Amino acid sequence: MKQLNGLFIGFALLALAGPVSAADTAGSVTIISPANGTVLQNAAGNKLEFNVHLSPNGNHVHIYVDDQDPIVDRDISRCPCSIDLPKLSSGKHTIVVKEATSSHAMTGVQGAVTISVK
């Protein structure tokens, strides 16, 4: 009988905790601006705006513009976030925001856009 009571209490606690969905454990990166396919009119003074929901292993993000060294952004607790993009030459550019662990390993959570500069 004690085992049944313990089992019942265990199930009751699970029911109170509610369902755990993949969205509760998966992180996400959403680039707000510039939108994919945007044509920027000038090469300097452009901003990247993005939103981050860290996965359980996530700690910060790395921002890549083409093949340049990453911009590391650790202050993502108050997203949506905004950073100044480096000066961009005319042509197409790919911007990728990747979630990283505290040891800078990529988690696979990322967002990307391709833009053009006139």
A tleap script that builds the chain and sets N, CA, C and O, in Angstrom:
source leaprc.protein.ff14SB
mol = sequence {
  NMET LYS GLN LEU ASN GLY LEU PHE ILE GLY
  PHE ALA LEU LEU ALA LEU ALA GLY PRO VAL
  SER ALA ALA ASP THR ALA GLY SER VAL THR
  ILE ILE SER PRO ALA ASN GLY THR VAL LEU
  GLN ASN ALA ALA GLY ASN LYS LEU GLU PHE
  ASN VAL HIE LEU SER PRO ASN GLY ASN HIE
  VAL HIE ILE TYR VAL ASP ASP GLN ASP PRO
  ILE VAL ASP ARG ASP ILE SER ARG CYS PRO
  CYS SER ILE ASP LEU PRO LYS LEU SER SER
  GLY LYS HIE THR ILE VAL VAL LYS GLU ALA
  THR SER SER HIE ALA MET THR GLY VAL GLN
  GLY ALA VAL THR ILE SER VAL CLYS
}
set mol.1.N position { 0.816 -1.198 0.000 }
set mol.1.CA position { 0.000 0.000 0.000 }
set mol.1.C position { 0.859 1.260 0.000 }
set mol.1.O position { 0.545 2.233 -0.686 }
set mol.2.N position { 1.970 1.238 0.791 }
set mol.2.CA position { 2.860 2.404 0.823 }
set mol.2.C position { 3.440 2.670 -0.567 }
set mol.2.O position { 3.605 3.819 -0.977 }
set mol.3.N position { 3.747 1.578 -1.286 }
set mol.3.CA position { 4.302 1.748 -2.631 }
set mol.3.C position { 3.285 2.400 -3.564 }
set mol.3.O position { 3.647 3.236 -4.392 }
set mol.4.N position { 2.024 2.022 -3.434 }
set mol.4.CA position { 0.985 2.627 -4.270 }
set mol.4.C position { 0.811 4.105 -3.949 }
set mol.4.O position { 0.642 4.921 -4.855 }
set mol.5.N position { 0.850 4.454 -2.664 }
set mol.5.CA position { 0.748 5.867 -2.280 }
set mol.5.C position { 1.917 6.664 -2.841 }
set mol.5.O position { 1.731 7.773 -3.342 }
set mol.6.N position { 3.125 6.103 -2.759 }
set mol.6.CA position { 4.306 6.778 -3.305 }
set mol.6.C position { 4.203 6.956 -4.805 }
set mol.6.O position { 4.563 8.002 -5.345 }
set mol.7.N position { 3.707 5.923 -5.477 }
set mol.7.CA position { 3.528 5.992 -6.923 }
set mol.7.C position { 2.489 7.045 -7.291 }
set mol.7.O position { 2.679 7.810 -8.236 }
set mol.8.N position { 1.393 7.078 -6.542 }
set mol.8.CA position { 0.348 8.071 -6.784 }
set mol.8.C position { 0.887 9.487 -6.585 }
set mol.8.O position { 0.603 10.372 -7.392 }
set mol.9.N position { 1.651 9.710 -5.535 }
set mol.9.CA position { 2.231 11.037 -5.268 }
set mol.9.C position { 3.186 11.422 -6.394 }
set mol.9.O position { 3.211 12.576 -6.822 }
set mol.10.N position { 3.970 10.459 -6.873 }
set mol.10.CA position { 4.890 10.736 -7.976 }
set mol.10.C position { 4.156 11.171 -9.235 }
set mol.10.O position { 4.557 12.135 -9.887 }
set mol.11.N position { 3.076 10.460 -9.581 }
set mol.11.CA position { 2.286 10.842 -10.753 }
set mol.11.C position { 1.621 12.200 -10.565 }
set mol.11.O position { 1.525 12.986 -11.508 }
set mol.12.N position { 1.165 12.472 -9.357 }
set mol.12.CA position { 0.533 13.764 -9.079 }
set mol.12.C position { 1.529 14.901 -9.260 }
set mol.12.O position { 1.185 15.948 -9.808 }
set mol.13.N position { 2.760 14.702 -8.803 }
set mol.13.CA position { 3.785 15.742 -8.974 }
set mol.13.C position { 4.107 15.961 -10.448 }
set mol.13.O position { 4.294 17.098 -10.880 }
set mol.14.N position { 4.172 14.889 -11.215 }
set mol.14.CA position { 4.413 15.032 -12.655 }
set mol.14.C position { 3.284 15.797 -13.326 }
set mol.14.O position { 3.528 16.630 -14.199 }
set mol.15.N position { 2.066 15.522 -12.926 }
set mol.15.CA position { 0.915 16.218 -13.511 }
set mol.15.C position { 0.947 17.697 -13.171 }
set mol.15.O position { 0.599 18.531 -14.007 }
set mol.16.N position { 1.360 18.032 -11.956 }
set mol.16.CA position { 1.442 19.442 -11.565 }
set mol.16.C position { 2.533 20.180 -12.323 }
set mol.16.O position { 2.404 21.370 -12.609 }
set mol.17.N position { 3.611 19.468 -12.648 }
set mol.17.CA position { 4.721 20.102 -13.356 }
set mol.17.C position { 4.316 20.497 -14.766 }
set mol.17.O position { 4.888 21.428 -15.332 }
set mol.18.N position { 3.349 19.813 -15.339 }
set mol.18.CA position { 2.891 20.147 -16.687 }
set mol.18.C position { 3.765 19.511 -17.740 }
set mol.18.O position { 4.828 18.974 -17.431 }
set mol.19.N position { 3.329 19.566 -18.971 }
set mol.19.CA position { 4.084 18.946 -20.053 }
set mol.19.C position { 5.332 19.756 -20.387 }
set mol.19.O position { 5.355 20.980 -20.259 }
set mol.20.N position { 6.359 19.047 -20.814 }
set mol.20.CA position { 7.584 19.698 -21.269 }
set mol.20.C position { 7.636 19.516 -22.771 }
set mol.20.O position { 7.670 18.389 -23.266 }
set mol.21.N position { 7.642 20.606 -23.488 }
set mol.21.CA position { 7.681 20.517 -24.946 }
set mol.21.C position { 9.087 20.792 -25.440 }
set mol.21.O position { 9.930 21.291 -24.696 }
set mol.22.N position { 9.335 20.465 -26.694 }
set mol.22.CA position { 10.639 20.728 -27.290 }
set mol.22.C position { 10.947 22.214 -27.279 }
set mol.22.O position { 12.111 22.602 -27.187 }
set mol.23.N position { 9.923 23.050 -27.370 }
set mol.23.CA position { 10.141 24.502 -27.368 }
set mol.23.C position { 10.689 24.981 -26.032 }
set mol.23.O position { 11.353 26.016 -25.968 }
set mol.24.N position { 10.413 24.225 -24.945 }
set mol.24.CA position { 10.930 24.612 -23.642 }
set mol.24.C position { 12.429 24.373 -23.543 }
set mol.24.O position { 13.108 25.054 -22.775 }
set mol.25.N position { 12.962 23.417 -24.306 }
set mol.25.CA position { 14.367 23.069 -24.199 }
set mol.25.C position { 15.186 23.520 -25.400 }
set mol.25.O position { 16.410 23.607 -25.303 }
set mol.26.N position { 14.555 23.804 -26.510 }
set mol.26.CA position { 15.282 24.215 -27.706 }
set mol.26.C position { 15.506 25.721 -27.684 }
set mol.26.O position { 14.621 26.486 -27.302 }
set mol.27.N position { 16.673 26.129 -28.088 }
set mol.27.CA position { 16.940 27.556 -28.209 }
set mol.27.C position { 16.504 28.058 -29.568 }
set mol.27.O position { 16.148 27.277 -30.450 }
set mol.28.N position { 16.535 29.376 -29.729 }
set mol.28.CA position { 16.203 29.955 -31.028 }
set mol.28.C position { 16.927 31.279 -31.208 }
set mol.28.O position { 17.196 32.001 -30.248 }
set mol.29.N position { 17.232 31.574 -32.448 }
set mol.29.CA position { 17.811 32.857 -32.845 }
set mol.29.C position { 16.953 33.393 -33.976 }
set mol.29.O position { 16.757 32.717 -34.986 }
set mol.30.N position { 16.442 34.606 -33.810 }
set mol.30.CA position { 15.634 35.248 -34.842 }
set mol.30.C position { 16.270 36.579 -35.201 }
set mol.30.O position { 16.438 37.443 -34.341 }
set mol.31.N position { 16.623 36.747 -36.465 }
set mol.31.CA position { 17.152 38.031 -36.926 }
set mol.31.C position { 15.959 38.896 -37.302 }
set mol.31.O position { 15.174 38.550 -38.184 }
set mol.32.N position { 15.838 40.022 -36.618 }
set mol.32.CA position { 14.715 40.938 -36.818 }
set mol.32.C position { 15.004 41.886 -37.977 }
set mol.32.O position { 14.151 42.121 -38.832 }
set mol.33.N position { 16.220 42.425 -37.991 }
set mol.33.CA position { 16.595 43.397 -39.017 }
set mol.33.C position { 18.107 43.366 -39.205 }
set mol.33.O position { 18.839 43.309 -38.217 }
set mol.34.N position { 18.591 43.403 -40.425 }
set mol.34.CA position { 17.852 43.529 -41.676 }
set mol.34.C position { 17.196 42.202 -42.048 }
set mol.34.O position { 17.689 41.128 -41.704 }
set mol.35.N position { 16.087 42.301 -42.748 }
set mol.35.CA position { 15.379 41.108 -43.214 }
set mol.35.C position { 16.158 40.456 -44.350 }
set mol.35.O position { 16.939 41.114 -45.037 }
set mol.36.N position { 15.941 39.170 -44.539 }
set mol.36.CA position { 16.587 38.447 -45.619 }
set mol.36.C position { 16.240 39.110 -46.954 }
set mol.36.O position { 15.072 39.395 -47.219 }
set mol.37.N position { 17.247 39.355 -47.790 }
set mol.37.CA position { 17.040 39.967 -49.095 }
set mol.37.C position { 17.043 41.486 -49.097 }
set mol.37.O position { 16.897 42.097 -50.156 }
set mol.38.N position { 17.208 42.107 -47.937 }
set mol.38.CA position { 17.216 43.571 -47.854 }
set mol.38.C position { 18.388 44.149 -48.637 }
set mol.38.O position { 19.477 43.576 -48.659 }
set mol.39.N position { 18.153 45.289 -49.277 }
set mol.39.CA position { 19.221 46.048 -49.933 }
set mol.39.C position { 19.472 47.283 -49.084 }
set mol.39.O position { 18.601 48.142 -48.944 }
set mol.40.N position { 20.669 47.364 -48.519 }
set mol.40.CA position { 21.043 48.519 -47.705 }
set mol.40.C position { 21.621 49.591 -48.610 }
set mol.40.O position { 22.377 49.290 -49.533 }
set mol.41.N position { 21.271 50.824 -48.351 }
set mol.41.CA position { 21.658 51.926 -49.231 }
set mol.41.C position { 23.033 52.500 -48.933 }
set mol.41.O position { 23.640 53.134 -49.797 }
set mol.42.N position { 23.530 52.288 -47.728 }
set mol.42.CA position { 24.869 52.806 -47.446 }
set mol.42.C position { 25.706 51.715 -46.810 }
set mol.42.O position { 25.176 50.723 -46.308 }
set mol.43.N position { 27.009 51.900 -46.832 }
set mol.43.CA position { 27.905 50.843 -46.382 }
set mol.43.C position { 28.299 50.965 -44.915 }
set mol.43.O position { 28.919 50.046 -44.380 }
set mol.44.N position { 27.965 52.059 -44.249 }
set mol.44.CA position { 28.342 52.231 -42.841 }
set mol.44.C position { 27.118 52.608 -42.017 }
set mol.44.O position { 26.130 53.108 -42.555 }
set mol.45.N position { 27.187 52.370 -40.728 }
set mol.45.CA position { 26.108 52.773 -39.836 }
set mol.45.C position { 24.924 51.833 -39.798 }
set mol.45.O position { 23.858 52.207 -39.306 }
set mol.46.N position { 25.083 50.624 -40.304 }
set mol.46.CA position { 23.987 49.654 -40.294 }
set mol.46.C position { 23.985 48.863 -38.991 }
set mol.46.O position { 25.036 48.595 -38.409 }
set mol.47.N position { 22.800 48.499 -38.551 }
set mol.47.CA position { 22.651 47.745 -37.307 }
set mol.47.C position { 22.051 46.372 -37.585 }
set mol.47.O position { 21.306 46.173 -38.544 }
set mol.48.N position { 22.404 45.434 -36.712 }
set mol.48.CA position { 21.801 44.110 -36.707 }
set mol.48.C position { 20.941 44.023 -35.458 }
set mol.48.O position { 21.419 44.265 -34.350 }
set mol.49.N position { 19.674 43.677 -35.636 }
set mol.49.CA position { 18.770 43.480 -34.501 }
set mol.49.C position { 18.328 42.024 -34.509 }
set mol.49.O position { 17.923 41.490 -35.542 }
set mol.50.N position { 18.410 41.389 -33.343 }
set mol.50.CA position { 18.081 39.973 -33.256 }
set mol.50.C position { 17.529 39.640 -31.876 }
set mol.50.O position { 17.688 40.398 -30.919 }
set mol.51.N position { 16.882 38.493 -31.806 }
set mol.51.CA position { 16.332 38.002 -30.551 }
set mol.51.C position { 16.892 36.610 -30.309 }
set mol.51.O position { 17.019 35.817 -31.242 }
set mol.52.N position { 17.226 36.311 -29.061 }
set mol.52.CA position { 17.816 35.023 -28.703 }
set mol.52.C position { 17.082 34.435 -27.507 }
set mol.52.O position { 16.828 35.122 -26.518 }
set mol.53.N position { 16.747 33.162 -27.614 }
set mol.53.CA position { 16.278 32.366 -26.477 }
set mol.53.C position { 17.281 31.225 -26.370 }
set mol.53.O position { 17.284 30.313 -27.196 }
set mol.54.N position { 18.135 31.279 -25.344 }
set mol.54.CA position { 19.202 30.296 -25.216 }
set mol.54.C position { 18.661 28.896 -24.946 }
set mol.54.O position { 17.677 28.720 -24.227 }
set mol.55.N position { 19.326 27.906 -25.537 }
set mol.55.CA position { 19.041 26.513 -25.208 }
set mol.55.C position { 19.711 26.226 -23.859 }
set mol.55.O position { 20.459 27.066 -23.361 }
set mol.56.N position { 19.459 25.066 -23.265 }
set mol.56.CA position { 20.081 24.772 -21.971 }
set mol.56.C position { 21.609 24.854 -21.988 }
set mol.56.O position { 22.214 25.180 -20.967 }
set mol.57.N position { 22.241 24.565 -23.124 }
set mol.57.CA position { 23.702 24.623 -23.219 }
set mol.57.C position { 24.217 25.982 -23.684 }
set mol.57.O position { 25.421 26.231 -23.637 }
set mol.58.N position { 23.328 26.857 -24.128 }
set mol.58.CA position { 23.739 28.153 -24.664 }
set mol.58.C position { 24.188 29.113 -23.579 }
set mol.58.O position { 23.686 29.094 -22.455 }
set mol.59.N position { 25.170 29.973 -23.949 }
set mol.59.CA position { 25.717 30.939 -23.001 }
set mol.59.C position { 25.785 32.337 -23.599 }
set mol.59.O position { 25.585 33.327 -22.895 }
set mol.60.N position { 26.066 32.418 -24.899 }
set mol.60.CA position { 26.210 33.696 -25.596 }
set mol.60.C position { 26.107 33.427 -27.095 }
set mol.60.O position { 25.868 32.289 -27.501 }
set mol.61.N position { 26.284 34.453 -27.917 }
set mol.61.CA position { 26.240 34.256 -29.369 }
set mol.61.C position { 27.506 34.779 -30.034 }
set mol.61.O position { 28.181 35.676 -29.528 }
set mol.62.N position { 27.801 34.187 -31.183 }
set mol.62.CA position { 28.844 34.670 -32.085 }
set mol.62.C position { 28.133 35.177 -33.326 }
set mol.62.O position { 27.246 34.508 -33.857 }
set mol.63.N position { 28.520 36.354 -33.788 }
set mol.63.CA position { 27.911 36.953 -34.972 }
set mol.63.C position { 28.962 36.986 -36.076 }
set mol.63.O position { 30.037 37.563 -35.913 }
set mol.64.N position { 28.634 36.365 -37.190 }
set mol.64.CA position { 29.557 36.283 -38.321 }
set mol.64.C position { 29.017 37.110 -39.475 }
set mol.64.O position { 27.847 36.993 -39.840 }
set mol.65.N position { 29.873 37.944 -40.044 }
set mol.65.CA position { 29.558 38.681 -41.261 }
set mol.65.C position { 30.529 38.168 -42.315 }
set mol.65.O position { 31.727 38.448 -42.260 }
set mol.66.N position { 30.007 37.419 -43.268 }
set mol.66.CA position { 30.827 36.767 -44.283 }
set mol.66.C position { 31.882 35.905 -43.582 }
set mol.66.O position { 31.548 35.113 -42.701 }
set mol.67.N position { 33.136 36.054 -43.965 }
set mol.67.CA position { 34.208 35.240 -43.376 }
set mol.67.C position { 35.045 36.021 -42.371 }
set mol.67.O position { 36.175 35.635 -42.071 }
set mol.68.N position { 34.502 37.113 -41.851 }
set mol.68.CA position { 35.239 37.913 -40.876 }
set mol.68.C position { 35.273 37.198 -39.530 }
set mol.68.O position { 34.494 36.278 -39.285 }
set mol.69.N position { 36.190 37.635 -38.655 }
set mol.69.CA position { 36.227 37.113 -37.292 }
set mol.69.C position { 34.888 37.382 -36.623 }
set mol.69.O position { 34.242 38.389 -36.911 }
set mol.70.N position { 34.465 36.490 -35.731 }
set mol.70.CA position { 33.147 36.680 -35.111 }
set mol.70.C position { 33.115 37.853 -34.143 }
set mol.70.O position { 34.115 38.203 -33.516 }
set mol.71.N position { 31.943 38.439 -34.046 }
set mol.71.CA position { 31.646 39.416 -33.005 }
set mol.71.C position { 31.001 38.600 -31.892 }
set mol.71.O position { 29.983 37.947 -32.120 }
set mol.72.N position { 31.577 38.626 -30.690 }
set mol.72.CA position { 31.046 37.848 -29.572 }
set mol.72.C position { 30.166 38.762 -28.731 }
set mol.72.O position { 30.614 39.811 -28.266 }
set mol.73.N position { 28.921 38.363 -28.538 }
set mol.73.CA position { 27.972 39.159 -27.753 }
set mol.73.C position { 27.517 38.338 -26.554 }
set mol.73.O position { 26.788 37.356 -26.696 }
set mol.74.N position { 27.958 38.753 -25.378 }
set mol.74.CA position { 27.600 38.037 -24.150 }
set mol.74.C position { 26.392 38.661 -23.459 }
set mol.74.O position { 25.783 38.023 -22.600 }
set mol.75.N position { 26.037 39.881 -23.809 }
set mol.75.CA position { 24.949 40.585 -23.127 }
set mol.75.C position { 23.641 40.378 -23.882 }
set mol.75.O position { 23.135 41.288 -24.539 }
set mol.76.N position { 23.108 39.175 -23.777 }
set mol.76.CA position { 21.878 38.857 -24.504 }
set mol.76.C position { 20.704 38.622 -23.564 }
set mol.76.O position { 19.663 38.116 -23.982 }
set mol.77.N position { 20.867 38.981 -22.321 }
set mol.77.CA position { 19.797 38.749 -21.345 }
set mol.77.C position { 18.626 39.709 -21.533 }
set mol.77.O position { 17.522 39.446 -21.057 }
set mol.78.N position { 18.865 40.816 -22.225 }
set mol.78.CA position { 17.796 41.809 -22.422 }
set mol.78.C position { 17.408 41.938 -23.891 }
set mol.78.O position { 17.107 43.036 -24.360 }
set mol.79.N position { 17.415 40.835 -24.610 }
set mol.79.CA position { 17.045 40.882 -26.028 }
set mol.79.C position { 15.581 41.241 -26.169 }
set mol.79.O position { 14.798 40.935 -25.270 }
set mol.80.N position { 15.170 41.885 -27.273 }
set mol.80.CA position { 15.907 41.957 -28.520 }
set mol.80.C position { 17.183 42.786 -28.378 }
set mol.80.O position { 17.229 43.789 -27.667 }
set mol.81.N position { 18.221 42.322 -29.091 }
set mol.81.CA position { 19.554 42.913 -29.022 }
set mol.81.C position { 19.857 43.671 -30.308 }
set mol.81.O position { 19.249 43.425 -31.350 }
set mol.82.N position { 20.805 44.593 -30.216 }
set mol.82.CA position { 21.196 45.394 -31.372 }
set mol.82.C position { 22.694 45.643 -31.314 }
set mol.82.O position { 23.231 46.013 -30.270 }
set mol.83.N position { 23.364 45.437 -32.440 }
set mol.83.CA position { 24.790 45.762 -32.534 }
set mol.83.C position { 25.030 46.506 -33.839 }
set mol.83.O position { 24.265 46.377 -34.795 }
set mol.84.N position { 26.100 47.283 -33.864 }
set mol.84.CA position { 26.525 47.946 -35.093 }
set mol.84.C position { 27.261 46.935 -35.959 }
set mol.84.O position { 28.148 46.227 -35.483 }
set mol.85.N position { 26.890 46.873 -37.223 }
set mol.85.CA position { 27.604 46.016 -38.160 }
set mol.85.C position { 28.888 46.702 -38.599 }
set mol.85.O position { 28.954 47.931 -38.625 }
set mol.86.N position { 29.917 45.917 -38.946 }
set mol.86.CA position { 31.118 46.544 -39.505 }
set mol.86.C position { 30.784 47.171 -40.856 }
set mol.86.O position { 29.769 46.837 -41.467 }
set mol.87.N position { 31.638 48.076 -41.317 }
set mol.87.CA position { 31.435 48.698 -42.631 }
set mol.87.C position { 31.411 47.596 -43.687 }
set mol.87.O position { 32.296 46.742 -43.737 }
set mol.88.N position { 30.388 47.634 -44.518 }
set mol.88.CA position { 30.191 46.601 -45.525 }
set mol.88.C position { 30.447 47.158 -46.912 }
set mol.88.O position { 29.982 48.247 -47.247 }
set mol.89.N position { 31.185 46.411 -47.716 }
set mol.89.CA position { 31.439 46.817 -49.096 }
set mol.89.C position { 30.199 46.537 -49.940 }
set mol.89.O position { 29.290 45.826 -49.511 }
set mol.90.N position { 30.173 47.101 -51.137 }
set mol.90.CA position { 29.061 46.838 -52.059 }
set mol.90.C position { 29.029 45.359 -52.407 }
set mol.90.O position { 30.068 44.710 -52.525 }
set mol.91.N position { 27.817 44.838 -52.571 }
set mol.91.CA position { 27.664 43.435 -52.936 }
set mol.91.C position { 26.847 42.667 -51.917 }
set mol.91.O position { 26.232 43.247 -51.023 }
set mol.92.N position { 26.852 41.327 -52.070 }
set mol.92.CA position { 26.076 40.460 -51.179 }
set mol.92.C position { 26.893 40.105 -49.942 }
set mol.92.O position { 28.113 39.948 -50.000 }
set mol.93.N position { 26.178 39.981 -48.816 }
set mol.93.CA position { 26.804 39.609 -47.545 }
set mol.93.C position { 25.882 38.655 -46.804 }
set mol.93.O position { 24.658 38.765 -46.881 }
set mol.94.N position { 26.488 37.716 -46.083 }
set mol.94.CA position { 25.734 36.791 -45.247 }
set mol.94.C position { 26.044 37.095 -43.789 }
set mol.94.O position { 27.206 37.189 -43.393 }
set mol.95.N position { 24.992 37.246 -42.999 }
set mol.95.CA position { 25.119 37.501 -41.563 }
set mol.95.C position { 24.522 36.300 -40.844 }
set mol.95.O position { 23.376 35.923 -41.090 }
set mol.96.N position { 25.313 35.699 -39.947 }
set mol.96.CA position { 24.861 34.529 -39.204 }
set mol.96.C position { 25.059 34.788 -37.714 }
set mol.96.O position { 26.136 35.208 -37.291 }
set mol.97.N position { 24.025 34.538 -36.923 }
set mol.97.CA position { 24.103 34.628 -35.463 }
set mol.97.C position { 24.019 33.200 -34.948 }
set mol.97.O position { 23.019 32.513 -35.159 }
set mol.98.N position { 25.099 32.745 -34.255 }
set mol.98.CA position { 25.175 31.365 -33.776 }
set mol.98.C position { 25.265 31.335 -32.258 }
set mol.98.O position { 26.049 32.068 -31.655 }
set mol.99.N position { 24.461 30.487 -31.655 }
set mol.99.CA position { 24.534 30.291 -30.209 }
set mol.99.C position { 25.783 29.471 -29.878 }
set mol.99.O position { 26.132 28.534 -30.595 }
set mol.100.N position { 26.454 29.841 -28.773 }
set mol.100.CA position { 27.664 29.146 -28.346 }
set mol.100.C position { 27.579 28.788 -26.866 }
set mol.100.O position { 26.870 29.430 -26.091 }
set mol.101.N position { 28.322 27.742 -26.494 }
set mol.101.CA position { 28.429 27.365 -25.088 }
set mol.101.C position { 29.441 28.283 -24.409 }
set mol.101.O position { 30.063 29.120 -25.063 }
set mol.102.N position { 29.603 28.125 -23.104 }
set mol.102.CA position { 30.570 28.955 -22.378 }
set mol.102.C position { 31.999 28.707 -22.854 }
set mol.102.O position { 32.866 29.560 -22.666 }
set mol.103.N position { 32.257 27.544 -23.470 }
set mol.103.CA position { 33.589 27.254 -24.010 }
set mol.103.C position { 33.671 27.557 -25.507 }
set mol.103.O position { 34.614 27.127 -26.173 }
set mol.104.N position { 32.705 28.283 -26.035 }
set mol.104.CA position { 32.649 28.765 -27.423 }
set mol.104.C position { 32.355 27.684 -28.458 }
set mol.104.O position { 32.532 27.924 -29.653 }
set mol.105.N position { 31.912 26.507 -28.038 }
set mol.105.CA position { 31.477 25.483 -28.995 }
set mol.105.C position { 30.091 25.865 -29.507 }
set mol.105.O position { 29.238 26.301 -28.734 }
set mol.106.N position { 29.870 25.703 -30.801 }
set mol.106.CA position { 28.576 26.028 -31.383 }
set mol.106.C position { 27.557 24.955 -31.009 }
set mol.106.O position { 27.869 23.764 -31.020 }
set mol.107.N position { 26.339 25.381 -30.679 }
set mol.107.CA position { 25.282 24.445 -30.283 }
set mol.107.C position { 24.439 23.976 -31.465 }
set mol.107.O position { 23.709 22.992 -31.348 }
set mol.108.N position { 24.531 24.657 -32.588 }
set mol.108.CA position { 23.693 24.341 -33.745 }
set mol.108.C position { 22.481 25.245 -33.866 }
set mol.108.O position { 21.794 25.228 -34.887 }
set mol.109.N position { 22.209 26.041 -32.828 }
set mol.109.CA position { 21.103 27.001 -32.877 }
set mol.109.C position { 21.620 28.253 -33.566 }
set mol.109.O position { 22.606 28.842 -33.121 }
set mol.110.N position { 20.970 28.668 -34.644 }
set mol.110.CA position { 21.450 29.840 -35.370 }
set mol.110.C position { 20.355 30.454 -36.223 }
set mol.110.O position { 19.315 29.844 -36.474 }
set mol.111.N position { 20.616 31.670 -36.660 }
set mol.111.CA position { 19.762 32.373 -37.606 }
set mol.111.C position { 20.657 33.052 -38.625 }
set mol.111.O position { 21.768 33.462 -38.290 }
set mol.112.N position { 20.195 33.180 -39.864 }
set mol.112.CA position { 21.021 33.769 -40.916 }
set mol.112.C position { 20.169 34.569 -41.893 }
set mol.112.O position { 19.002 34.256 -42.124 }
set mol.113.N position { 20.776 35.608 -42.459 }
set mol.113.CA position { 20.168 36.386 -43.537 }
set mol.113.C position { 21.240 36.704 -44.570 }
set mol.113.O position { 22.429 36.774 -44.258 }
set mol.114.N position { 20.797 36.892 -45.793 }
set mol.114.CA position { 21.673 37.378 -46.856 }
set mol.114.C position { 21.144 38.739 -47.273 }
set mol.114.O position { 19.956 38.902 -47.552 }
set mol.115.N position { 22.046 39.714 -47.310 }
set mol.115.CA position { 21.657 41.081 -47.663 }
set mol.115.C position { 22.575 41.586 -48.773 }
set mol.115.O position { 23.591 40.963 -49.082 }
set mol.116.N position { 22.212 42.707 -49.362 }
set mol.116.CA position { 23.053 43.367 -50.363 }
set mol.116.C position { 23.282 44.804 -49.946 }
set mol.116.O position { 22.441 45.421 -49.291 }
set mol.117.N position { 24.435 45.328 -50.336 }
set mol.117.CA position { 24.767 46.733 -50.086 }
set mol.117.C position { 25.021 47.379 -51.433 }
set mol.117.O position { 25.764 46.852 -52.260 }
set mol.118.N position { 24.378 48.559 -51.648 }
set mol.118.CA position { 24.591 49.317 -52.893 }
set mol.118.C position { 25.745 50.254 -52.720 }
set mol.118.O position { 26.091 50.985 -53.649 }
savepdb mol mol.pdb
quit
